Amino acid sequence: DEEPEGAGSKEGHDGHLLYVVGYWTPGIGGDDASLGKAEVSCVQCATVDHSQTATGAIYTRWGRQDCPEGATKLYHGEAHGAHYQHAGSGAQLLCVDP
């Protein structure tokens, strides 16, 4: 696997880079020649309890573009995280609105 341009350098950005999270999709007939790469979608949803306390929650649905019934869609985007070859970056992902 080839490292993305600039991934090996920390010059000018202190190594704080985000990369789109992707996965390989199977091709027609299962052959490797027709494999395709797809990005992991995500959506930010909000729920509100309309009682006197007006409580609610904001949450991310990974791999989705829509919120369930009863929730409000704030935005949909793509999952971003650290490069898989960068040591110590953990598994923290962000849902980024393109």
C-alpha positions as YAML, in Angstrom:
chain: A
units: angstrom
residues:
- id: 1
  name: ASP
  ca: [0.00, 0.00, 0.00]
- id: 2
  name: GLU
  ca: [1.21, 3.42, -0.89]
- id: 3
  name: GLU
  ca: [1.16, 6.12, 1.77]
- id: 4
  name: PRO
  ca: [-0.87, 9.23, 0.79]
- id: 5
  name: GLU
  ca: [1.05, 12.31, -0.29]
- id: 6
  name: GLY
  ca: [2.32, 14.19, 2.76]
- id: 7
  name: ALA
  ca: [1.46, 11.37, 5.18]
- id: 8
  name: GLY
  ca: [5.11, 10.71, 6.05]
- id: 9
  name: SER
  ca: [5.94, 14.34, 6.69]
- id: 10
  name: LYS
  ca: [5.00, 16.44, 9.68]
- id: 11
  name: GLU
  ca: [6.41, 19.61, 8.16]
- id: 12
  name: GLY
  ca: [4.01, 22.53, 8.34]
- id: 13
  name: HIS
  ca: [1.08, 20.74, 9.98]
- id: 14
  name: ASP
  ca: [2.50, 18.96, 13.05]
- id: 15
  name: GLY
  ca: [1.14, 15.64, 11.80]
- id: 16
  name: HIS
  ca: [-2.48, 16.62, 12.45]
- id: 17
  name: LEU
  ca: [-4.01, 15.26, 9.26]
- id: 18
  name: LEU
  ca: [-7.33, 13.54, 8.66]
- id: 19
  name: TYR
  ca: [-7.92, 10.94, 5.96]
- id: 20
  name: VAL
  ca: [-11.19, 9.71, 4.50]
- id: 21
  name: VAL
  ca: [-12.05, 6.25, 5.87]
- id: 22
  name: GLY
  ca: [-12.73, 3.81, 3.05]
- id: 23
  name: TYR
  ca: [-13.30, 0.15, 2.36]
- id: 24
  name: TRP
  ca: [-13.02, -2.14, -0.63]
- id: 25
  name: THR
  ca: [-16.22, -3.32, -2.27]
- id: 26
  name: PRO
  ca: [-16.41, -6.69, -4.03]
- id: 27
  name: GLY
  ca: [-16.52, -6.65, -7.80]
- id: 28
  name: ILE
  ca: [-18.98, -8.32, -10.11]
- id: 29
  name: GLY
  ca: [-18.46, -12.06, -9.93]
- id: 30
  name: GLY
  ca: [-16.07, -11.69, -6.98]
- id: 31
  name: ASP
  ca: [-12.99, -10.99, -9.11]
- id: 32
  name: ASP
  ca: [-10.29, -8.65, -7.84]
- id: 33
  name: ALA
  ca: [-10.13, -6.79, -11.16]
- id: 34
  name: SER
  ca: [-13.42, -5.03, -10.46]
- id: 35
  name: LEU
  ca: [-12.82, -4.10, -6.82]
- id: 36
  name: GLY
  ca: [-13.82, -0.54, -5.98]
- id: 37
  name: LYS
  ca: [-13.10, 1.71, -3.04]
- id: 38
  name: ALA
  ca: [-15.96, 3.40, -1.21]
- id: 39
  name: GLU
  ca: [-16.00, 5.97, 1.58]
- id: 40
  name: VAL
  ca: [-17.70, 5.32, 4.92]
- id: 41
  name: SER
  ca: [-20.71, 7.60, 5.18]
- id: 42
  name: CYS
  ca: [-22.07, 9.04, 8.40]
- id: 43
  name: VAL
  ca: [-24.90, 11.25, 9.58]
- id: 44
  name: GLN
  ca: [-25.30, 13.49, 12.64]
- id: 45
  name: CYS
  ca: [-28.76, 13.11, 14.19]
- id: 46
  name: ALA
  ca: [-30.53, 14.94, 16.98]
- id: 47
  name: THR
  ca: [-33.44, 13.98, 19.18]
- id: 48
  name: VAL
  ca: [-35.36, 16.38, 21.40]
- id: 49
  name: ASP
  ca: [-37.70, 15.60, 24.27]
- id: 50
  name: HIS
  ca: [-40.30, 18.34, 23.99]
- id: 51
  name: SER
  ca: [-41.20, 18.17, 27.68]
- id: 52
  name: GLN
  ca: [-40.51, 21.02, 30.10]
- id: 53
  name: THR
  ca: [-36.86, 19.97, 30.46]
- id: 54
  name: ALA
  ca: [-36.23, 20.04, 26.68]
- id: 55
  name: THR
  ca: [-33.51, 17.41, 26.87]
- id: 56
  name: GLY
  ca: [-32.13, 15.53, 23.90]
- id: 57
  name: ALA
  ca: [-29.11, 13.96, 22.30]
- id: 58
  name: ILE
  ca: [-26.85, 14.45, 19.30]
- id: 59
  name: TYR
  ca: [-25.27, 11.29, 17.94]
- id: 60
  name: THR
  ca: [-23.50, 9.85, 14.90]
- id: 61
  name: ARG
  ca: [-24.80, 6.98, 12.79]
- id: 62
  name: TRP
  ca: [-21.86, 5.39, 11.00]
- id: 63
  name: GLY
  ca: [-22.44, 3.89, 7.56]
- id: 64
  name: ARG
  ca: [-25.75, 5.73, 7.12]
- id: 65
  name: GLN
  ca: [-26.99, 8.86, 5.36]
- id: 66
  name: ASP
  ca: [-30.35, 9.21, 7.11]
- id: 67
  name: CYS
  ca: [-31.60, 9.39, 10.68]
- id: 68
  name: PRO
  ca: [-34.24, 7.08, 12.11]
- id: 69
  name: GLU
  ca: [-37.84, 8.18, 12.45]
- id: 70
  name: GLY
  ca: [-38.25, 10.77, 15.20]
- id: 71
  name: ALA
  ca: [-34.72, 12.18, 14.82]
- id: 72
  name: THR
  ca: [-33.62, 15.29, 12.97]
- id: 73
  name: LYS
  ca: [-30.79, 15.11, 10.44]
- id: 74
  name: LEU
  ca: [-28.21, 17.80, 11.15]
- id: 75
  name: TYR
  ca: [-25.89, 16.84, 8.27]
- id: 76
  name: HIS
  ca: [-24.41, 13.83, 6.51]
- id: 77
  name: GLY
  ca: [-20.79, 13.41, 5.57]
- id: 78
  name: GLU
  ca: [-17.83, 11.04, 5.47]
- id: 79
  name: ALA
  ca: [-15.86, 9.38, 8.24]
- id: 80
  name: HIS
  ca: [-12.33, 10.78, 8.68]
- id: 81
  name: GLY
  ca: [-9.52, 9.60, 10.91]
- id: 82
  name: ALA
  ca: [-5.78, 9.21, 11.21]
- id: 83
  name: HIS
  ca: [-3.75, 7.30, 8.62]
- id: 84
  name: TYR
  ca: [-3.52, 3.59, 9.43]
- id: 85
  name: GLN
  ca: [0.28, 3.67, 9.23]
- id: 86
  name: HIS
  ca: [0.65, 6.46, 11.80]
- id: 87
  name: ALA
  ca: [1.58, 5.02, 15.20]
- id: 88
  name: GLY
  ca: [-0.28, 6.13, 18.32]
- id: 89
  name: SER
  ca: [-3.17, 7.81, 16.56]
- id: 90
  name: GLY
  ca: [-5.89, 5.65, 18.09]
- id: 91
  name: ALA
  ca: [-9.25, 4.87, 16.53]
- id: 92
  name: GLN
  ca: [-10.97, 8.23, 16.96]
- id: 93
  name: LEU
  ca: [-13.18, 9.02, 13.96]
- id: 94
  name: LEU
  ca: [-14.96, 12.24, 13.01]
- id: 95
  name: CYS
  ca: [-18.03, 12.67, 10.85]
- id: 96
  name: VAL
  ca: [-17.01, 15.51, 8.50]
- id: 97
  name: ASP
  ca: [-19.46, 17.42, 6.32]
- id: 98
  name: PRO
  ca: [-17.82, 17.65, 2.89]
...
